[in-house]
Structures are given as C-alpha cells and as structure tokens.
Amino acid sequence: MIGAILFLSFLVLLFGGVPIGVALGLAGALAILMADQSILAMPTNVYAGIAKYPLIAIPMFVLVGSVFDRTGVALRLVRFASAVVGAGRGALASVSVLVAMVIGGISGSGPATSAAVGQVVTRSMTQDGYPRPFIAATVGAAAATDILIPPSIAFIIYAVLVPGVSVPAIFMAGMFPGILAGFAIIGAVVALSLINDFGGKARQEERLRVWQTFKEAIWGLMAPVVILGGMRIGAFTPTEAAVMAVFYGLFVGFVIYRSLTLRDVYEMLVEAGETSAVILIVVALASVFAWSTSTLGLVQPVATWIVGLGLGEFGTIALLMVVLVFIGMFLDGVSTFLILLPVLIPIANSFNWDLTWFGVILTMKIAIGQFTPPMAVNLMVSCRIAGVSMESTIPWVVWMILAMFGALALVVVFPDIALWLPRTLGTL
C-alpha cells in the first residue's frame, strides 16, 4: 500500500508541474513518514546521494560544453565535415550528424548538443533544400548519440549508482555503440534525402578546401582525444579529465581562436552552475526516493515479478525496451537511472548480464526516447530552433527511430560491440 502511494504521489506531483527533483524528494519523504521511519533519514540520504567523488565531473563537463559552444568549434567542424563529404543530396544532413557526434564527445549532453548544432546548421540546410521539419528531426536524432559517446553524464551517474562498474569501463563500452548509432542515423537521413531529393540545391560560392578547414577544426577534433586519451594512458582520472577539458577549451577560445572574452567566461560559469545545480539537486533528492523503495522492500518483489513472467533474456530486454523508450520521452537519462536502477539491476543480476553492457543498452533505449515524440527533450530544442512543431517531424523522425532500434538490436545480440574495447584496454 505504501509503495503504491509512493509511486502515485510521485506521478501526481510530476504531471502537476512540480520539478522532478522536488517530486522525488516529497514522494520519498511521504513514504518515510507513512512507514513510521525517522524523517532524519532524509537529510542523511540527500548528503550521501551527492557525496561521491565521480560526481565532481558533472559540473566540469557541463562547463566544457558551454566553452566549446561559445568558441565557434561547432561552426568550424561543420565547415571541415562539409569539405570532406562534399555537396549533394544528403551531404549536409550527414555533416550535421557527424558534428553532433564530435560535440557529444565534448559536452555529453543531448539537449545542449541539439542547441549548438541546430543553431549552426539550420540556416545552411534550409538554403540547401532541406525542409525544416526534416532538419529538426535530423538534429534531434543526432544529438541523442551524445549520452552514448563519452564523456556522458548519464554514464557517470550509472557508474556511481551501480557497484562494480567503473567510469572508464562504461565510457569505453559506449564508444562503438555510440558510433554505430550515429552511422545508423546517417544511413536513415541519407536514404530519406535520396528518395525525397533533399540537399544539393545551394550554390557553392566557394569550394571548401579540406586542408584549410581541417587546420581550423583540428582543435575541436582533438578535444575528445585529449579527454579520452588522457584517461587511457592514466594521466588523469575521469574527474580530472573534465577539469583538463575545461582548461583546454579556454586555451582554444582565448589563445587559438581568440573568440572568448572575460564576460563570456562569467556567463558560461553562471550557465554551467545553474545546469549543474539542477542535475545534482535531482541526484540528491532521488536518493531519498531510492532509499524509500529499498527500505520498504519494493524493489525485489517488482524485479522478481518481471523475471517470473518467463519471457527469457531477449523477451525481458524487449519489455524493458518498450518501458524505457516510453519513459525516455518524458525524463532525461539521469532521472531515469535514479528512479529505475534499483529495480533494473536485480533483473540484470538474475540473468547474469554484464552490468557494463547492461548500462550501455539501457542508455541506448533512453537515447531513443529523447527524440521520440510527443515529449522528446532533444526534439523540443531542435524544433524550437527550426521554428516547426514536433508533430511535423514525425514522418521523418520515425525512420531515424527505427534505425536507432536496429543499432540497439545489434548491441543486444552481439555484446562484444560494447565490451570488446574496454576489455582490450584493460578497463573492464
């Protein structure tokens, strides 16, 4: 009875417009009181929820995303990718996906990447003959790869919450699935462009030279190498890598491109502080909710019931796929992990699934939800920038969703797509 009230009160608060962190905390507090537990468990769990060293990386990765957005890295990456891919049907759409994948290796935030890439490519894609709903669908889908390609805030949260999973291991495990998802989306947008004759309409005022644009974009291309390469050789931890990435971005902005000012730094710090505070408040208050579910004994019965359905491994994964894609329409990856991992991990353990691989496929399911209407967070941003309604993107985005499902199916059937790299590098 108390368990039903816990989840019902959370849903009522959430759909009533209460911020998700506050809804989690209030629902957890209500359950604590109804179970005659000490309310002092609430401040203890709030503190314990964020008193974890890896979480320090979150504000830094949020900040580095803002830094590279303001330095003009996205524009230089678009120019370089356009020079490599060339003009023609589907070319610029492919470029937008490739650039989103690189930006994802810097910021790790889907909505942030959707905004950065959308602002850069929307005008040029419109001039090149792409309809605005297609542009919004492409950018929103491409940005969903960003919680897969490291660094990923969702991966950091998963590693913090799941014992035995390290941040370097799940970072490496997400690399190939993230790239696979990106190329699946590229395949969909190119096919749609060829069938509908999108792209190749703009006049080429100047032929972009590969070498010239490469020299301009090299500093942006090197950012993921610095972040991931430094962790791989043991020069710094994931948390330290986030700090190094910030210094690298500031160096590029002030010394190389000379596009940053002290005023920009102040605004970026404020922006990153606000975003990080929201994330960490959700993490802290979700700890109260998670403690309530475990203390009341709600987790194991639910997990046992799902396993007892007799669906088998692939049937259970399919069930979780439907549930998580639906939830991903409404919640970001961090919130989804905080709410559902207490139930999902016992299910994974019952089938003896590798928890690092399990984290990757969970994140892929959530990524699909982030650009699945009607409440897709990435698509909301790209639609706002393109000036179209989300409903108008459905004829295009449904094909990109199917392409992403295809990539997810490959990772489910062939776990080594995710696990080969961390095993080879010795992080697993």
NUTI-437579 format. One record per residue (C-alpha): residue in one letter; x, y, z. Coordinates in nm, 4 decimals, always signed. Example, Ala and Ser with C-alpha at 12.3 -4.5 7.8 and 13.67 -1.06 7.14 Angstrom:
// residues 2
<"A"; <+1.2300; -0.4500; +0.7800>> <"S"; <+1.3670; -0.1060; +0.7140>> 
// end
This chain:
// residues 428
<"M"; <+0.0000; +0.0000; +0.0000>> <"I"; <+0.2748; +0.2449; +0.0935>> <"G"; <+0.4641; +0.1507; -0.2220>> <"A"; <+0.1632; +0.2339; -0.4390>> <"I"; <+0.1252; +0.5692; -0.2613>> <"L"; <+0.4977; +0.6381; -0.3133>> <"F"; <+0.4809; +0.5999; -0.6912>> <"L"; <+0.1339; +0.7501; -0.7265>> <"S"; <+0.2291; +1.0619; -0.5320>> <"F"; <+0.5432; +1.0995; -0.7450>> <"L"; <+0.3406; +1.0761; -1.0684>> <"V"; <+0.0764; +1.3199; -0.9441>> <"L"; <+0.3427; +1.5740; -0.8485>> <"L"; <+0.5337; +1.5226; -1.1749>> <"F"; <+0.2320; +1.5689; -1.4011>> <"G"; <+0.1198; +1.8557; -1.1803>> <"G"; <+0.4217; +2.0517; -1.2937>> <"V"; <+0.6379; +2.0046; -0.9842>> <"P"; <+1.0111; +1.9859; -1.0749>> <"I"; <+1.1242; +1.6242; -1.0901>> <"G"; <+1.3800; +1.6565; -0.8089>> <"V"; <+1.1244; +1.8067; -0.5722>> <"A"; <+0.8648; +1.5437; -0.6718>> <"L"; <+1.1107; +1.2635; -0.5944>> <"G"; <+1.2044; +1.4137; -0.2576>> <"L"; <+0.8459; +1.4829; -0.1471>> <"A"; <+0.7232; +1.1377; -0.2501>> <"G"; <+1.0135; +0.9751; -0.0669>> <"A"; <+0.9508; +1.1865; +0.2439>> <"L"; <+0.5806; +1.0929; +0.2430>> <"A"; <+0.6701; +0.7226; +0.2239>> <"I"; <+0.9187; +0.7612; +0.5102>> <"L"; <+0.6521; +0.9204; +0.7312>> <"M"; <+0.3857; +0.6635; +0.6420>> <"A"; <+0.6268; +0.3789; +0.7242>> <"D"; <+0.6963; +0.5327; +1.0676>> <"Q"; <+1.0637; +0.5783; +0.9764>> <"S"; <+1.2711; +0.8674; +1.1108>> <"I"; <+1.2474; +1.1764; +0.8938>> <"L"; <+1.6168; +1.2326; +0.9751>> <"A"; <+1.6848; +0.9695; +0.7095>> <"M"; <+1.6044; +1.2370; +0.4516>> <"P"; <+1.8950; +1.4811; +0.5121>> <"T"; <+2.1320; +1.1869; +0.5582>> <"N"; <+2.0391; +1.0425; +0.2184>> <"V"; <+2.0422; +1.3826; +0.0480>> <"Y"; <+2.4023; +1.4290; +0.1570>> <"A"; <+2.5031; +1.0693; +0.0781>> <"G"; <+2.3494; +1.0989; -0.2687>> <"I"; <+2.5945; +1.3637; -0.3857>> <"A"; <+2.8951; +1.2979; -0.1590>> <"K"; <+3.0602; +1.0924; -0.4328>> <"Y"; <+3.3879; +1.1869; -0.5966>> <"P"; <+3.2964; +1.0982; -0.9608>> <"L"; <+3.0045; +1.3431; -0.9491>> <"I"; <+3.2528; +1.6327; -0.9428>> <"A"; <+3.2994; +1.5637; -1.3154>> <"I"; <+2.9418; +1.6685; -1.3962>> <"P"; <+2.9798; +2.0483; -1.3489>> <"M"; <+3.3091; +2.0368; -1.5374>> <"F"; <+3.1661; +1.8535; -1.8388>> <"V"; <+2.8676; +2.0887; -1.8398>> <"L"; <+3.1078; +2.3833; -1.8385>> <"V"; <+3.3269; +2.2432; -2.1156>> <"G"; <+3.0171; +2.2054; -2.3336>> <"S"; <+2.9430; +2.5763; -2.2878>> <"V"; <+3.3054; +2.6682; -2.3574>> <"F"; <+3.3208; +2.4828; -2.6889>> <"D"; <+2.9808; +2.6149; -2.7904>> <"R"; <+3.0952; +2.9765; -2.7481>> <"T"; <+3.4343; +2.9328; -2.9106>> <"G"; <+3.2811; +2.8533; -3.2500>> <"V"; <+3.4035; +2.4937; -3.2586>> <"A"; <+3.0725; +2.3664; -3.3997>> <"L"; <+3.0884; +2.6042; -3.6985>> <"R"; <+3.4464; +2.5024; -3.7806>> <"L"; <+3.3561; +2.1354; -3.7535>> <"V"; <+3.0649; +2.1867; -3.9936>> <"R"; <+3.2944; +2.3554; -4.2469>> <"F"; <+3.5511; +2.0760; -4.2243>> <"A"; <+3.2937; +1.7979; -4.2479>> <"S"; <+3.1287; +1.9730; -4.5442>> <"A"; <+3.4632; +1.9902; -4.7213>> <"V"; <+3.5194; +1.6178; -4.6645>> <"V"; <+3.1684; +1.4992; -4.7514>> <"G"; <+3.1086; +1.7466; -5.0322>> <"A"; <+2.7782; +1.8747; -5.1705>> <"G"; <+2.4834; +1.6761; -5.2988>> <"R"; <+2.1701; +1.5088; -5.1689>> <"G"; <+2.2013; +1.4122; -4.8038>> <"A"; <+2.5529; +1.5523; -4.7678>> <"L"; <+2.4800; +1.8385; -4.5300>> <"A"; <+2.2404; +1.6212; -4.3289>> <"S"; <+2.5220; +1.3693; -4.2825>> <"V"; <+2.7522; +1.6515; -4.1772>> <"S"; <+2.5116; +1.7618; -3.9031>> <"V"; <+2.5060; +1.4089; -3.7586>> <"L"; <+2.8863; +1.3773; -3.7693>> <"V"; <+2.9310; +1.7141; -3.5998>> <"A"; <+2.6784; +1.6211; -3.3291>> <"M"; <+2.8778; +1.3034; -3.2621>> <"V"; <+3.2008; +1.5011; -3.2174>> <"I"; <+3.0308; +1.7632; -2.9989>> <"G"; <+2.8898; +1.4755; -2.7951>> <"G"; <+3.2453; +1.3682; -2.7234>> <"I"; <+3.2941; +1.7075; -2.5616>> <"S"; <+2.9743; +1.8000; -2.3767>> <"G"; <+2.7943; +1.4695; -2.3126>> <"S"; <+2.4551; +1.6434; -2.3105>> <"G"; <+2.1905; +1.5773; -2.5759>> <"P"; <+1.9822; +1.8975; -2.5429>> <"A"; <+2.2992; +2.1112; -2.5308>> <"T"; <+2.4310; +1.9491; -2.8489>> <"S"; <+2.0912; +1.9805; -3.0155>> <"A"; <+2.1031; +2.3544; -2.9475>> <"A"; <+2.4658; +2.4018; -3.0558>> <"V"; <+2.4383; +2.2030; -3.3799>> <"G"; <+2.0882; +2.3263; -3.4621>> <"Q"; <+2.1934; +2.6901; -3.4419>> <"V"; <+2.4830; +2.6250; -3.6806>> <"V"; <+2.3252; +2.4004; -3.9459>> <"T"; <+1.9578; +2.5044; -3.9667>> <"R"; <+2.0092; +2.8062; -4.1911>> <"S"; <+2.2559; +2.6377; -4.4272>> <"M"; <+2.0421; +2.3213; -4.4530>> <"T"; <+1.7358; +2.5318; -4.5336>> <"Q"; <+1.9264; +2.7065; -4.8120>> <"D"; <+2.0403; +2.3682; -4.9400>> <"G"; <+1.6837; +2.2490; -4.9925>> <"Y"; <+1.6006; +2.0593; -4.6751>> <"P"; <+1.2538; +2.1144; -4.5213>> <"R"; <+1.2664; +2.2495; -4.1684>> <"P"; <+1.0821; +1.9527; -4.0079>> <"F"; <+1.3440; +1.7183; -4.1566>> <"I"; <+1.6239; +1.9406; -4.0227>> <"A"; <+1.4752; +1.9371; -3.6723>> <"A"; <+1.4333; +1.5576; -3.6834>> <"T"; <+1.7916; +1.5069; -3.8010>> <"V"; <+1.9464; +1.7320; -3.5359>> <"G"; <+1.7308; +1.5902; -3.2554>> <"A"; <+1.8157; +1.2314; -3.3504>> <"A"; <+2.1868; +1.3043; -3.3935>> <"A"; <+2.2064; +1.4707; -3.0515>> <"A"; <+2.0707; +1.1527; -2.8903>> <"T"; <+2.4041; +0.9807; -2.9574>> <"D"; <+2.5698; +1.2185; -2.7127>> <"I"; <+2.4757; +1.0259; -2.3990>> <"L"; <+2.6454; +0.7237; -2.5574>> <"I"; <+2.9691; +0.8723; -2.6881>> <"P"; <+3.1930; +0.9525; -2.3907>> <"P"; <+3.2081; +1.1646; -2.1890>> <"S"; <+2.8478; +1.1047; -2.0865>> <"I"; <+2.6805; +1.2454; -1.7769>> <"A"; <+2.4350; +0.9537; -1.7819>> <"F"; <+2.7258; +0.7063; -1.7808>> <"I"; <+2.8834; +0.8830; -1.4823>> <"I"; <+2.5584; +0.8564; -1.2868>> <"Y"; <+2.5222; +0.4885; -1.3812>> <"A"; <+2.8767; +0.4084; -1.2685>> <"V"; <+2.8202; +0.5910; -0.9386>> <"L"; <+2.4957; +0.4044; -0.8674>> <"V"; <+2.5985; +0.0541; -0.9781>> <"P"; <+2.8684; -0.1234; -0.7734>> <"G"; <+3.1379; -0.2871; -0.9810>> <"V"; <+3.1021; -0.0564; -1.2828>> <"S"; <+3.3814; +0.1966; -1.3320>> <"V"; <+3.3542; +0.5236; -1.5221>> <"P"; <+3.6469; +0.4421; -1.7610>> <"A"; <+3.4963; +0.0999; -1.8397>> <"I"; <+3.1496; +0.2270; -1.9315>> <"F"; <+3.2992; +0.5239; -2.1180>> <"M"; <+3.4933; +0.2841; -2.3399>> <"A"; <+3.1949; +0.0475; -2.3679>> <"G"; <+2.9778; +0.3285; -2.5044>> <"M"; <+3.2216; +0.4287; -2.7791>> <"F"; <+3.1389; +0.1738; -3.0521>> <"P"; <+2.7624; +0.1575; -2.9790>> <"G"; <+2.7535; +0.5386; -2.9951>> <"I"; <+2.9353; +0.5422; -3.3282>> <"L"; <+2.7137; +0.2607; -3.4560>> <"A"; <+2.4020; +0.4569; -3.3568>> <"G"; <+2.5379; +0.7674; -3.5297>> <"F"; <+2.6051; +0.5839; -3.8557>> <"A"; <+2.2618; +0.4181; -3.8382>> <"I"; <+2.1060; +0.7664; -3.8246>> <"I"; <+2.3300; +0.8810; -4.1114>> <"G"; <+2.2054; +0.5865; -4.3171>> <"A"; <+1.8453; +0.6871; -4.2499>> <"V"; <+1.8916; +1.0577; -4.3317>> <"V"; <+2.0870; +0.9834; -4.6498>> <"A"; <+1.8229; +0.7357; -4.7684>> <"L"; <+1.5436; +0.9847; -4.6962>> <"S"; <+1.7383; +1.2610; -4.8727>> <"L"; <+1.7950; +1.0483; -5.1850>> <"I"; <+1.4317; +0.9360; -5.2004>> <"N"; <+1.2897; +1.2867; -5.1473>> <"D"; <+1.5610; +1.4820; -5.3302>> <"F"; <+1.6753; +1.6800; -5.0257>> <"G"; <+2.0015; +1.8746; -5.0443>> <"G"; <+2.2379; +1.9870; -5.3169>> <"K"; <+2.0301; +2.2958; -5.4008>> <"A"; <+2.2516; +2.5744; -5.2667>> <"R"; <+2.5059; +2.7456; -5.4878>> <"Q"; <+2.8610; +2.6759; -5.3854>> <"E"; <+3.0039; +3.0248; -5.3593>> <"E"; <+3.3427; +2.8881; -5.2650>> <"R"; <+3.4791; +2.5402; -5.2691>> <"L"; <+3.5794; +2.4447; -4.9189>> <"R"; <+3.9307; +2.3093; -4.9065>> <"V"; <+3.9807; +2.0054; -4.6885>> <"W"; <+4.3257; +2.1015; -4.5595>> <"Q"; <+4.2318; +2.4604; -4.4817>> <"T"; <+3.9145; +2.3670; -4.2941>> <"F"; <+4.0968; +2.0821; -4.1194>> <"K"; <+4.3512; +2.3266; -3.9762>> <"E"; <+4.0650; +2.5400; -3.8437>> <"A"; <+3.8807; +2.2417; -3.6940>> <"I"; <+4.1783; +2.0458; -3.5567>> <"W"; <+4.1471; +2.1949; -3.2084>> <"G"; <+3.7861; +2.0833; -3.1817>> <"L"; <+3.8667; +1.7382; -3.3224>> <"M"; <+4.1458; +1.6958; -3.0674>> <"A"; <+3.9215; +1.7632; -2.7665>> <"P"; <+3.7796; +1.4078; -2.7406>> <"V"; <+4.1303; +1.2720; -2.7973>> <"V"; <+4.2631; +1.4788; -2.5060>> <"I"; <+3.9761; +1.3757; -2.2776>> <"L"; <+3.9703; +1.0037; -2.3559>> <"G"; <+4.3385; +0.9625; -2.4385>> <"G"; <+4.4431; +1.1186; -2.1093>> <"M"; <+4.2222; +0.8761; -1.9182>> <"R"; <+4.3500; +0.5807; -2.1197>> <"I"; <+4.7201; +0.6456; -2.0539>> <"G"; <+4.6476; +0.7107; -1.6872>> <"A"; <+4.7442; +1.0768; -1.6948>> <"F"; <+4.4247; +1.1673; -1.5122>> <"T"; <+4.1001; +1.0230; -1.3796>> <"P"; <+3.7619; +1.0921; -1.5471>> <"T"; <+3.7024; +1.3713; -1.2951>> <"E"; <+4.0431; +1.5250; -1.3627>> <"A"; <+3.9843; +1.4803; -1.7365>> <"A"; <+3.6787; +1.7041; -1.7098>> <"V"; <+3.8892; +1.9784; -1.5498>> <"M"; <+4.1582; +1.9375; -1.8164>> <"A"; <+3.8917; +1.9658; -2.0855>> <"V"; <+3.7776; +2.2993; -1.9409>> <"F"; <+4.1329; +2.4363; -1.9449>> <"Y"; <+4.1797; +2.3030; -2.2986>> <"G"; <+3.8601; +2.4755; -2.4152>> <"L"; <+3.9568; +2.8052; -2.2510>> <"F"; <+4.3023; +2.7854; -2.4107>> <"V"; <+4.1458; +2.7307; -2.7544>> <"G"; <+3.8965; +3.0118; -2.7019>> <"F"; <+4.1411; +3.2735; -2.5700>> <"V"; <+4.4672; +3.1844; -2.7458>> <"I"; <+4.3851; +2.9978; -3.0676>> <"Y"; <+4.0502; +3.1313; -3.1891>> <"R"; <+4.0510; +3.4467; -2.9713>> <"S"; <+3.6712; +3.4348; -2.9631>> <"L"; <+3.6200; +3.4422; -2.5854>> <"T"; <+3.6084; +3.7393; -2.3516>> <"L"; <+3.6041; +3.7610; -1.9737>> <"R"; <+3.2355; +3.8473; -1.9995>> <"D"; <+3.1813; +3.5170; -2.1836>> <"V"; <+3.3616; +3.3306; -1.9055>> <"Y"; <+3.1341; +3.4836; -1.6432>> <"E"; <+2.8218; +3.3953; -1.8413>> <"M"; <+2.9456; +3.0394; -1.9012>> <"L"; <+3.0184; +2.9892; -1.5315>> <"V"; <+2.6688; +3.1089; -1.4405>> <"E"; <+2.5090; +2.8883; -1.7055>> <"A"; <+2.7126; +2.5811; -1.6049>> <"G"; <+2.6469; +2.6459; -1.2363>> <"E"; <+2.2706; +2.6614; -1.2883>> <"T"; <+2.2616; +2.3475; -1.5052>> <"S"; <+2.4874; +2.1510; -1.2713>> <"A"; <+2.2839; +2.2569; -0.9682>> <"V"; <+1.9661; +2.1253; -1.1287>> <"I"; <+2.1304; +1.7893; -1.2079>> <"L"; <+2.2837; +1.7467; -0.8629>> <"I"; <+1.9674; +1.8518; -0.6788>> <"V"; <+1.7817; +1.5814; -0.8713>> <"V"; <+2.0541; +1.3310; -0.7786>> <"A"; <+2.0395; +1.4285; -0.4116>> <"L"; <+1.6596; +1.4162; -0.3774>> <"A"; <+1.6329; +1.0991; -0.5848>> <"S"; <+1.8479; +0.9315; -0.3201>> <"V"; <+1.5605; +0.9802; -0.0746>> <"F"; <+1.3216; +0.8168; -0.3216>> <"A"; <+1.5623; +0.5254; -0.3827>> <"W"; <+1.6165; +0.4768; -0.0079>> <"S"; <+1.2403; +0.4631; +0.0432>> <"T"; <+1.1909; +0.1958; -0.2232>> <"S"; <+1.4681; -0.0234; -0.0828>> <"T"; <+1.3725; +0.0239; +0.2849>> <"L"; <+1.0066; -0.0542; +0.2153>> <"G"; <+1.1079; -0.3704; +0.0301>> <"L"; <+0.9539; -0.2644; -0.3012>> <"V"; <+1.2487; -0.3400; -0.5276>> <"Q"; <+1.2886; -0.7151; -0.5028>> <"P"; <+0.9194; -0.8079; -0.5488>> <"V"; <+0.8963; -0.5998; -0.8676>> <"A"; <+1.2194; -0.7468; -1.0047>> <"T"; <+1.1070; -1.0999; -0.9118>> <"W"; <+0.7709; -1.0426; -1.0810>> <"I"; <+0.9336; -0.9264; -1.4071>> <"V"; <+1.1768; -1.2190; -1.4095>> <"G"; <+0.8899; -1.4555; -1.3229>> <"L"; <+0.6969; -1.3576; -1.6370>> <"G"; <+0.9000; -1.6262; -1.8145>> <"L"; <+0.9894; -1.4059; -2.1105>> <"G"; <+1.3525; -1.5187; -2.1177>> <"E"; <+1.6523; -1.2919; -2.1725>> <"F"; <+1.5518; -1.1366; -2.5032>> <"G"; <+1.1855; -1.1107; -2.4054>> <"T"; <+1.2798; -0.9277; -2.0855>> <"I"; <+1.5083; -0.6938; -2.2794>> <"A"; <+1.2239; -0.6251; -2.5246>> <"L"; <+0.9891; -0.5447; -2.2351>> <"L"; <+1.2446; -0.3109; -2.0800>> <"M"; <+1.2982; -0.1536; -2.4225>> <"V"; <+0.9323; -0.0565; -2.4524>> <"V"; <+0.9180; +0.0755; -2.0950>> <"L"; <+1.2427; +0.2747; -2.1125>> <"V"; <+1.1754; +0.4286; -2.4534>> <"F"; <+0.8376; +0.5449; -2.3224>> <"I"; <+0.9904; +0.6841; -2.0032>> <"G"; <+1.2710; +0.8426; -2.2070>> <"M"; <+1.0101; +1.0559; -2.3845>> <"F"; <+0.9396; +1.2332; -2.0562>> <"L"; <+1.2588; +1.2105; -1.8488>> <"D"; <+1.6285; +1.2601; -1.9176>> <"G"; <+1.8755; +0.9745; -1.8760>> <"V"; <+1.9968; +1.0865; -1.5336>> <"S"; <+1.6471; +1.0973; -1.3831>> <"T"; <+1.5536; +0.7631; -1.5400>> <"F"; <+1.8585; +0.5936; -1.3925>> <"L"; <+1.7984; +0.7411; -1.0486>> <"I"; <+1.4387; +0.6196; -1.0391>> <"L"; <+1.4616; +0.2789; -1.2085>> <"L"; <+1.8089; +0.1376; -1.1432>> <"P"; <+1.7116; -0.0071; -0.8021>> <"V"; <+1.4626; -0.2287; -0.9902>> <"L"; <+1.6650; -0.2885; -1.3072>> <"I"; <+1.9919; -0.4052; -1.1513>> <"P"; <+1.8352; -0.7053; -0.9688>> <"I"; <+1.6779; -0.8077; -1.3012>> <"A"; <+2.0195; -0.7912; -1.4702>> <"N"; <+2.1781; -0.9902; -1.1890>> <"S"; <+1.9126; -1.2616; -1.2158>> <"F"; <+2.0155; -1.3216; -1.5790>> <"N"; <+2.3889; -1.2779; -1.5003>> <"W"; <+2.4169; -0.9960; -1.7534>> <"D"; <+2.7363; -0.7937; -1.7626>> <"L"; <+2.6431; -0.4713; -1.5822>> <"T"; <+2.8641; -0.2546; -1.8033>> <"W"; <+2.6947; -0.3889; -2.1186>> <"F"; <+2.3568; -0.3553; -1.9465>> <"G"; <+2.4301; +0.0108; -1.8745>> <"V"; <+2.5077; +0.0724; -2.2418>> <"I"; <+2.1865; -0.0849; -2.3733>> <"L"; <+1.9798; +0.0956; -2.1075>> <"T"; <+2.1351; +0.4234; -2.2202>> <"M"; <+2.0661; +0.3424; -2.5864>> <"K"; <+1.6980; +0.2862; -2.5008>> <"I"; <+1.6816; +0.6167; -2.3156>> <"A"; <+1.8586; +0.7880; -2.6095>> <"I"; <+1.5836; +0.6674; -2.8437>> <"G"; <+1.3234; +0.8117; -2.6081>> <"Q"; <+1.4964; +1.1502; -2.6186>> <"F"; <+1.3901; +1.2029; -2.9814>> <"T"; <+1.0619; +1.0069; -2.9763>> <"P"; <+0.7515; +1.2337; -2.9783>> <"P"; <+0.5432; +1.3594; -2.8050>> <"M"; <+0.7756; +1.4722; -2.5211>> <"A"; <+1.1226; +1.4237; -2.6721>> <"V"; <+1.3656; +1.6577; -2.4948>> <"N"; <+1.6178; +1.6767; -2.7813>> <"L"; <+1.3469; +1.7225; -3.0423>> <"M"; <+1.1904; +2.0034; -2.8402>> <"V"; <+1.5135; +2.2012; -2.8664>> <"S"; <+1.5733; +2.1358; -3.2373>> <"C"; <+1.2096; +2.2119; -3.3247>> <"R"; <+1.2285; +2.5418; -3.1381>> <"I"; <+1.5413; +2.6409; -3.3309>> <"A"; <+1.3976; +2.5291; -3.6666>> <"G"; <+1.0656; +2.7025; -3.5933>> <"V"; <+0.8437; +2.3975; -3.6512>> <"S"; <+0.6023; +2.1891; -3.4474>> <"M"; <+0.7056; +1.8490; -3.3172>> <"E"; <+0.4132; +1.6872; -3.4999>> <"S"; <+0.5567; +1.7936; -3.8358>> <"T"; <+0.8766; +1.5945; -3.7726>> <"I"; <+0.7019; +1.2591; -3.7213>> <"P"; <+0.7124; +1.1431; -4.0880>> <"W"; <+1.0929; +1.1796; -4.0783>> <"V"; <+1.1888; +1.1004; -3.7206>> <"V"; <+1.0101; +0.7627; -3.7220>> <"W"; <+1.2686; +0.6296; -3.9708>> <"M"; <+1.5545; +0.7529; -3.7555>> <"I"; <+1.3966; +0.5833; -3.4523>> <"L"; <+1.3824; +0.2549; -3.6463>> <"A"; <+1.7477; +0.2966; -3.7479>> <"M"; <+1.8459; +0.3501; -3.3841>> <"F"; <+1.6468; +0.0411; -3.2845>> <"G"; <+1.8474; -0.1530; -3.5411>> <"A"; <+2.1731; -0.0385; -3.3801>> <"L"; <+2.0363; -0.1292; -3.0362>> <"A"; <+1.9389; -0.4771; -3.1573>> <"L"; <+2.2940; -0.5378; -3.2811>> <"V"; <+2.4413; -0.4412; -2.9422>> <"V"; <+2.1906; -0.6686; -2.7650>> <"V"; <+2.2662; -0.9673; -2.9896>> <"F"; <+2.6417; -0.9028; -3.0060>> <"P"; <+2.7540; -0.7743; -2.6614>> <"D"; <+3.1168; -0.7569; -2.7773>> <"I"; <+3.0295; -0.4432; -2.9744>> <"A"; <+3.0241; -0.2745; -2.6350>> <"L"; <+3.2609; -0.4941; -2.4354>> <"W"; <+3.5497; -0.5522; -2.6771>> <"L"; <+3.7082; -0.2080; -2.6352>> <"P"; <+3.7070; -0.1915; -2.2523>> <"R"; <+3.8381; -0.5491; -2.2379>> <"T"; <+4.1152; -0.4696; -2.4843>> <"L"; <+4.2148; -0.1549; -2.2977>> <"G"; <+4.2007; -0.3309; -1.9620>> <"T"; <+3.9342; -0.1069; -1.8072>> <"L"; <+3.6743; -0.3842; -1.7681>> 
// end
